[in-house]
Amino acid sequence: MPNADGAGLSLPVLFRDANNHLCEVEADIGKFTECQLDVSRLNEIHKYLWLAGRPMSARPLHRQNMMGREVVIIEQTDLHLTWIGRRLFVKPLPVFIFSYWYWKKYLCPSEELHSRAMGLLLSYVWLVCQPSDLKVAIDCGLLPSPLVWQQWVILVGDLVRTIDMTGLSNVNKRYTYGELRLSRLNKIYRFAPEFELKHIIRGYQSQDTVYRTLFERHFAWVLTLFVYVTVLLSSVQVGLATDRLQNSMAFQRISFGLAILFILLPVVFFVSLLIWYLILFSFHLRVTLRFQKSQKVEREAFKGGESHSSV
C-alpha cells in the first residue's frame, strides 16, 4: 500500500468497480482513483441536468440543517450532492485528496481525473463556508477530525487561486450544478442517454428494494384518482335524481359514457399493473441468472488459473 512520501496515506484494501466486483486497491490504484471520482453518468446527461437542479453552488451545511435535511454519507461520487425528500447525499472527501504525493502521481497526469478531483474539492468550498459548517462536516464524518478552521482556510485559499471560479474551465462539468434532485434524475435517466429496459426500470438510482415499496411509490396517485371518480359518480347520481337533468338526453349520454368508462378503468388498471409486475419479475430474474452465470464462469476461470500456477 502506498505510503505517500512517509505521510502515512492509508487507502482501503478493497473497492468495488463499476461492475460491482471486489478489487484490490494495491493491484490497480489508477482504477481505484477513477472509481472514487467517477461522475460519467451525470456527464452523459449533462444537457438535461437543468431539469434536476440549478447551475449554482450548493448551499452550505448549516443552511442544509436549517432546511431540515439529514446528511447521508455515500461513497458513490455521482450521488454526491443529490437529494430526495429530507435526505442530502454527500461523499466524504477521500483521504488521498489531502496528499500532495497522490496528486502528483495519479491526479495531475490525467486531465479528466484532475478536473473531477478539483470539482469535488470545489463542492466542499460550497458546503463549508463557516466554522459552524466545518463542525457539522467533521461531526458527520465528511472531513477528518484533526482538521481545524485555520487549516481549512489555508486549503480553500490555495484552491480558490487555482480554480477558475468564474468559468470553471478546469473543473468537471458536473460541478457547474450544485444540488440535484434525485427523483428528477431518475426520470431523466429512464430515457437518456440510452433508451434501455434497465434504465426504464431502475432509473438513475433505484430507491426500491421490494415490489411493495415500488408500487406504493409509483402508484400512490391511483388512490387520488379513485377518490375523484367516486365523487364524480356521486355527482352524476345526484344529477340524475333531479327532474331537469333526468330529462336531458345530453346528460344521459354523458352519464352512460362515464359509467362504461369507470367500469372498464379498474380492469385496465389492474391488467396494466399485472403486466408491469411480470415485466419487472422477468427482468430481475434474467439479471440474477446472468449475474450468477458470470460469477460461476469467473470462479471457474480463477480456479483454473490457480491450478496451472500450482503445477
C-alpha positions in Angstrom: 0.0 0.0 0.0 1.5 3.4 -0.9 2.9 5.5 1.9 2.8 8.9 0.3 6.4 10.0 1.0 6.1 8.7 4.6 2.9 10.7 5.2 1.1 7.5 6.2 -1.6 7.6 3.4 -4.0 4.8 4.3 -6.1 3.6 1.4 -8.7 0.9 1.6 -7.7 -2.7 0.9 -10.6 -3.4 -1.4 -13.0 -1.4 -3.6 -15.9 -2.2 -5.9 -15.6 -1.4 -9.6 -18.3 -0.2 -12.0 -19.5 -3.8 -12.3 -19.7 -4.2 -8.5 -16.7 -6.6 -8.5 -14.4 -6.5 -5.5 -10.9 -5.4 -6.5 -7.6 -4.9 -4.6 -6.6 -1.2 -4.4 -2.9 -2.0 -4.4 -3.3 -4.0 -7.6 -4.8 -1.1 -9.5 -4.6 2.3 -7.8 -5.4 4.1 -11.0 -8.7 2.2 -11.4 -9.5 2.8 -7.7 -9.0 6.5 -8.2 -11.2 6.6 -11.3 -14.0 4.8 -9.4 -13.6 7.1 -6.4 -14.2 10.2 -8.6 -16.5 8.8 -11.3 -19.2 11.2 -12.4 -19.5 9.9 -16.0 -23.2 9.1 -15.7 -24.0 12.7 -14.9 -21.8 13.9 -17.7 -23.7 11.7 -20.2 -27.0 13.5 -19.3 -25.4 16.9 -18.6 -27.6 18.8 -21.1 -30.7 17.6 -19.2 -29.4 18.5 -15.7 -31.2 21.8 -15.7 -34.3 19.8 -15.1 -32.9 18.4 -11.9 -31.1 21.5 -10.4 -29.9 25.0 -11.0 -26.4 25.9 -12.3 -25.3 27.4 -9.0 -23.3 26.5 -5.9 -24.7 24.1 -3.3 -25.9 25.6 0.0 -23.6 25.3 3.0 -24.1 22.6 5.6 -25.6 24.9 8.3 -28.2 26.0 5.7 -29.0 22.4 4.9 -29.5 21.8 8.6 -31.8 24.8 8.8 -33.9 23.3 5.9 -34.3 20.1 8.0 -32.2 18.0 5.7 -30.3 14.9 7.0 -26.8 14.5 5.7 -26.4 10.9 4.5 -22.9 9.6 3.8 -22.4 7.9 0.4 -19.2 6.8 -1.3 -20.6 6.9 -4.8 -19.4 10.2 -6.3 -22.2 10.5 -8.9 -24.7 10.7 -6.0 -22.7 13.4 -4.3 -25.0 16.5 -3.6 -28.1 14.7 -4.8 -31.2 14.9 -2.6 -34.6 13.3 -2.1 -37.1 14.2 0.5 -35.2 15.4 3.5 -32.0 13.4 2.8 -28.9 15.0 1.2 -26.3 12.5 0.0 -22.7 13.7 0.5 -19.5 11.9 -0.3 -16.7 12.4 2.3 -13.5 13.8 1.0 -11.2 10.9 0.2 -8.0 10.7 2.2 -5.9 10.9 -0.9 -7.3 14.4 -1.7 -5.0 15.8 1.1 -1.9 14.1 -0.3 0.5 16.1 -2.5 2.2 12.9 -3.5 -1.1 11.4 -4.7 -2.0 14.5 -6.7 1.4 14.4 -8.4 1.4 10.7 -9.2 -2.2 9.9 -10.0 -4.4 13.0 -10.4 -2.3 15.7 -12.2 -1.1 13.4 -15.1 -4.8 12.8 -16.1 -6.7 15.9 -17.1 -10.0 14.1 -16.5 -9.2 12.8 -13.0 -7.7 16.2 -12.2 -10.9 18.0 -13.2 -13.0 15.6 -11.2 -10.9 16.0 -8.1 -11.0 19.8 -8.4 -14.7 19.6 -8.8 -15.1 17.5 -5.6 -12.9 20.0 -3.7 -15.0 22.9 -5.1 -18.2 21.3 -3.8 -16.7 21.3 -0.3 -15.8 25.0 -0.7 -19.6 25.4 -1.2 -20.5 23.2 1.7 -18.0 24.5 4.3 -18.1 28.3 4.4 -18.1 29.0 8.1 -16.6 27.4 11.3 -20.1 26.0 12.0 -20.1 24.2 8.6 -16.7 22.7 9.4 -18.0 21.4 12.7 -21.0 19.8 11.0 -18.8 18.2 8.4 -16.5 16.7 11.0 -19.4 15.5 13.2 -21.0 13.9 10.1 -17.7 12.2 9.1 -17.3 14.2 5.9 -13.9 15.7 6.9 -11.1 14.3 9.1 -11.4 15.3 12.8 -7.8 16.7 13.2 -8.7 19.4 10.6 -9.1 22.8 12.2 -10.6 26.1 10.8 -7.2 27.7 10.2 -6.0 24.8 8.1 -9.3 24.8 6.1 -9.0 28.5 5.4 -5.4 27.9 4.0 -6.6 25.0 1.9 -9.6 26.9 0.5 -7.4 30.0 -0.2 -5.0 27.9 -2.2 -7.8 26.2 -4.1 -9.6 29.4 -5.0 -6.3 30.7 -6.5 -6.1 27.5 -8.6 -9.7 27.1 -9.8 -11.3 29.2 -12.5 -14.1 30.3 -10.2 -16.0 32.1 -12.9 -15.7 29.9 -16.0 -14.9 26.6 -14.1 -12.7 25.7 -17.1 -10.5 23.3 -15.1 -13.5 21.7 -13.2 -15.5 18.7 -14.4 -18.8 20.0 -16.0 -20.9 18.1 -13.4 -19.9 20.7 -10.9 -21.4 23.5 -12.9 -24.5 22.3 -11.0 -24.8 22.1 -7.2 -27.6 20.1 -5.6 -29.5 17.8 -7.9 -33.0 16.4 -7.2 -32.6 12.6 -7.3 -36.3 11.9 -8.2 -35.9 14.0 -11.4 -32.5 12.4 -12.2 -34.4 9.1 -12.1 -36.9 10.4 -14.6 -34.2 11.8 -16.9 -32.1 8.6 -16.8 -35.0 6.4 -17.8 -34.9 7.9 -21.4 -31.4 9.4 -21.6 -28.6 8.8 -22.6 -29.9 5.5 -24.0 -33.4 4.0 -24.2 -32.9 0.7 -22.4 -35.2 -1.5 -20.4 -32.8 -1.5 -17.4 -32.8 2.3 -17.4 -36.6 2.5 -17.6 -36.9 0.1 -14.6 -34.1 1.3 -12.4 -33.7 5.0 -13.4 -30.6 6.7 -12.1 -30.6 5.3 -8.6 -33.5 3.0 -7.6 -34.8 3.6 -4.1 -37.0 0.5 -4.1 -35.8 -2.9 -2.7 -39.0 -4.8 -2.8 -42.0 -4.7 -5.1 -44.4 -3.4 -2.5 -42.4 -0.2 -1.9 -42.0 0.3 -5.7 -45.8 0.1 -6.3 -46.5 2.3 -3.2 -44.1 4.9 -4.5 -45.2 5.0 -8.1 -48.9 4.3 -7.9 -49.9 6.4 -4.9 -51.7 8.7 -7.3 -54.2 5.9 -8.1 -55.9 6.4 -4.7 -56.4 10.1 -5.6 -57.9 9.0 -8.9 -60.4 6.6 -7.4 -61.5 9.2 -4.8 -62.1 11.7 -7.7 -64.0 9.0 -9.6 -66.2 8.3 -6.6 -67.0 11.9 -6.1 -67.8 12.3 -9.8 -70.1 9.3 -9.9 -71.9 10.5 -6.8 -72.4 13.9 -8.5 -73.8 12.2 -11.6 -76.1 10.1 -9.5 -77.4 13.3 -7.7 -77.8 14.9 -11.1 -79.9 12.0 -12.4 -82.2 12.4 -9.4 -83.2 15.9 -10.5 -86.0 16.4 -13.0 -84.1 18.8 -15.2 -81.1 16.6 -15.7 -83.1 13.4 -15.7 -84.9 14.5 -18.9 -81.7 15.8 -20.5 -80.6 13.5 -23.3 -77.1 15.1 -23.4 -76.6 14.4 -19.7 -78.0 10.9 -20.1 -75.4 10.2 -22.8 -72.6 11.7 -20.7 -73.7 9.6 -17.7 -73.8 6.4 -19.8 -70.3 7.1 -21.2 -68.9 7.8 -17.7 -70.5 4.7 -16.3 -68.9 2.5 -19.0 -65.6 4.2 -18.7 -65.4 3.8 -14.9 -66.4 0.2 -15.2 -63.6 -0.5 -17.6 -61.0 1.7 -15.9 -60.2 -0.5 -12.9 -60.0 -3.6 -15.2 -57.5 -1.8 -17.4 -55.5 -0.5 -14.4 -55.2 -3.9 -12.7 -54.3 -5.6 -16.0 -51.6 -3.0 -16.7 -50.3 -3.5 -13.1 -50.1 -7.2 -13.6 -48.2 -6.7 -16.9 -45.8 -4.3 -15.3 -45.2 -6.7 -12.4 -44.5 -9.5 -14.9 -42.0 -7.3 -16.8 -40.2 -6.4 -13.5 -40.1 -10.0 -12.4 -38.8 -11.3 -15.7 -36.2 -8.5 -15.9 -34.9 -9.1 -12.3 -34.9 -12.9 -12.9 -32.9 -12.6 -16.1 -30.4 -10.2 -14.5 -30.0 -12.5 -11.5 -29.4 -15.6 -13.7 -27.0 -13.7 -15.9 -25.0 -12.5 -12.9 -25.0 -15.9 -11.3 -23.6 -17.4 -14.6 -20.9 -14.7 -14.9 -19.8 -15.3 -11.3 -19.6 -19.0 -11.9 -17.5 -18.5 -15.1 -15.2 -16.1 -13.2 -14.7 -18.5 -10.3 -14.0 -21.5 -12.6 -11.5 -19.4 -14.6 -9.8 -18.3 -11.3 -9.7 -21.9 -10.1 -8.2 -23.0 -13.5 -5.5 -20.3 -13.4 -4.7 -21.2 -9.7 -4.3 -24.9 -10.6 -2.0 -24.1 -13.5 0.1 -21.8 -11.3 0.4 -24.5 -8.6 1.6 -27.0 -11.3 
